[in-house]
Structure formats: C-alpha cells, structure tokens
Amino acid sequence: MTDTRPDDIAANLDAVRARIAHAARDCHRAADEIRLVAVSKTKPVALVAAALDAGQLDFGENYLQDALAKIDALAARQPVWHFIGDIQSNKTRDIAAHFAWAHAVDRFKIARRLSDQRPDGMAPLNICIQVNVDDEDSKSGIAADALPALAAQIAELPNLRLRGLMTIPTYSDDYDSQRRPFATLRELMEGLNADGHRLDTLSIGMSADLEAAIAEGATHVRVGTDIFGARG
C-alpha cells in the first residue's frame, strides 16, 4: 500500500473498522467504545479529505508544520486533530491552538505550557500521559513510578483535561507479548483512578497490534499504514 490513492481510502477504512469490530466481539466489548485515530502524518491533504468523505473524523499527526497545513486546508470540514508525536517546547503554542488532543505528554513543563497557551474560549485540551512501560532509555515517556506525581500536577492545570495514558511498546509479532505492556498500562490507569482520578482513555494499539490493545481495554487505536499506506 505504498501508492495509496484517494479511491482506496474508503475500502481501507472499512477493513480497519472490521478488524476493530471483530476484536471487540472477541473480548465482549462494543466496537463503538473504540475510537479510530487515522494517523495521517506525511500524507497529503487529498488522502485526508478522502478519509473524511468516508466518515472518518479523528486524525493523528506527528509533524507540526505538515499538520498545520492540513488543518488550515480542511478547517471547514472540522476534523478532530490529535497530536501524537513528541512535544518540544517551541511547538506548544501551535499545538495548544490547533489540536483537540495531545497524546504524548511526559513532562510537567510541556503540560504547563500547553495550558498557559491554550487560547481563551477553546475547550480544555485533552491530554494523555505517555508512559515508557518497557523502561527503554531510547523511548519517550515517563517511568511508571513517576506517573502518579505527574498526573496530579497535570490534573490541576486549568486549560487541560487529563484523559488517560498512552504508550508505544517494543515491537512484537506475538499476540501474548503484545498484550503484556498494554495490560501494564491499563493497570496503571486503574491505580490512578483508585487514587481519585477520573481517567477514561487508553491510547494504545497501531496497525500491527490493535487486536491485543483492544483486548486490554484500548479506547483509542492509532492506525496509519493500514489506512494510508506506508510512509514514502
């Protein structure tokens, strides 16, 4: 799917939605509990527009300048934009102004900037904290033992709404191995809720592992390749 065309998008979305529905049935969940975020990073406006034509509403972006061009071009159609990449301090103002969700917050400094820079009149920015469940030095995300303190700090910021947790685990093609880090994240969210938080979002699962993620309670799955094709 390296040369995906606009005419391919509806069928690709149908196939992904069928996978989600099948996975949900297998674990006795309702498919409408699971929100598909179509990862459109590096993809042209025409493909995003075709996805909107096919009823897709939520889109995930990693690269800010590329995303801002699409946001401007498609503003009249009112898609929901999710920033799913690492957030640097010099990007917070634009993310705060143009996105509904930020899925990869792992530092209080970044969260505070997003809150301070959220424009007046906009709904609070939905936040997921990224957790490094594998404790890999090369990966972004906060360590599990530091999570409660960060969650408490973010929950106090006035222009953010702390919704849940996100992770990108080490790749595996084994289903049981895929489930383990997602189960860890679910347990971390349950622990936060037991301490008084009201989190409702697990942003887990991509093209290769969405079934395992759904089995462990995913509410948002982030799928790019199976919708838009591989990055060129």
C-alpha positions, -999 to +999 in steps of 0.1 A: +000+000+000+029+024-007+010+041-035-024+046-019-048+067-038-079+086-026-101+060-042-085+033-019-092+051+014-128+041+020-121+004+015-090+006+037-111+022+064-138-004+061-111-031+066-097-015+097-132-009+111-140-046+105-108-056+124-118-033+153-153-048+154-141-084+153-115-077+180-142-061+202-166-090+197-138-114+207-134-097+241-171-089+246-167-052+241-188-029+219-170-016+188-183+019+195-162+021+227-131+022+205-122+054+186-101+051+155-075+078+151-063+077+114-026+086+115-022+109+086+014+121+092+033+128+060+002+121+039-013+147+015-045+166+021-062+146-007-060+114+013-072+130+045-101+145+026-109+111+011-110+097+047-133+125+058-156+116+028-156+080+041-168+092+076-135+093+094-134+122+119-102+118+140-067+122+126-033+119+142-003+140+133+034+139+144+050+167+124+037+201+133+043+221+102+029+194+079-001+192+102-008+229+103-011+230+065-037+202+066-055+218+095-058+251+075-068+234+043-095+213+059-108+237+086-143+240+071-148+202+075-140+203+112-120+171+117-107+163+152-069+167+153-047+146+177-011+154+181+006+121+187+043+129+185+069+141+210+062+177+220+091+202+221+088+235+240+089+255+208+058+236+194+035+240+224+018+272+213+007+259+179-004+225+194-024+243+221-041+265+195-049+239+168-054+205+183-081+188+204-058+161+219-022+157+228-013+120+233+024+121+242+028+144+272+055+132+296+068+164+313+051+189+335+069+218+318+053+208+285+018+204+301+021+238+318+030+255+285+001+238+268-023+250+295-009+286+295-010+288+257-045+273+252-065+302+236-094+317+255-127+303+245-114+269+235-124+238+253-097+223+275-070+204+256-074+166+261-042+151+275-028+116+276+004+110+295+029+088+276+044+061+298+076+042+290+063+008+301+094-010+288+118+013+307+139+017+275+163+046+275+157+052+238+120+057+242+100+087+252+076+086+281+076+089+318+086+060+341+058+042+358+069+051+393+069+088+384+034+087+369+013+095+399+031+127+407+029+140+371-008+130+368-015+150+400+003+181+386-014+180+352-049+175+368-045+209+384-038+228+352-069+249+342-069+246+304-061+209+302-083+178+308-063+148+318-080+119+300-057+089+302-025+072+292-006+063+261+023+040+253+043+027+223+057-006+234+086-026+220+076-042+187+065-079+189+046-100+165+035-124+192-001-117+205+006-126+241+037-105+242+018-076+226-008-077+254+016-075+283+027-039+281-009-029+273-021-047+304+006-029+324-007+005+312-043-005+319-033-014+355-015+019+359-047+038+348-068+017+372-044+026+400-047+063+392-085+061+392-084+043+426-065+074+438-092+097+427-086+105+391-113+100+365-094+088+335-113+072+306-087+069+278-062+042+269-044+053+237-028+020+226-026-001+196-015+005+160-018-014+127+002-044+139-012-049+174-047-033+176-063-067+185-041-071+215-047-034+225-085-038+223-083-070+244-066-049+271-091-020+270-080+004+243-103+033+238-082+049+210-063+030+184-038+049+162-037+034+127-018+048+098-002+022+075-034+001+070-054+032+060-029+055+042-002+031+032+035+030+042+053+063+045+071+071+013 
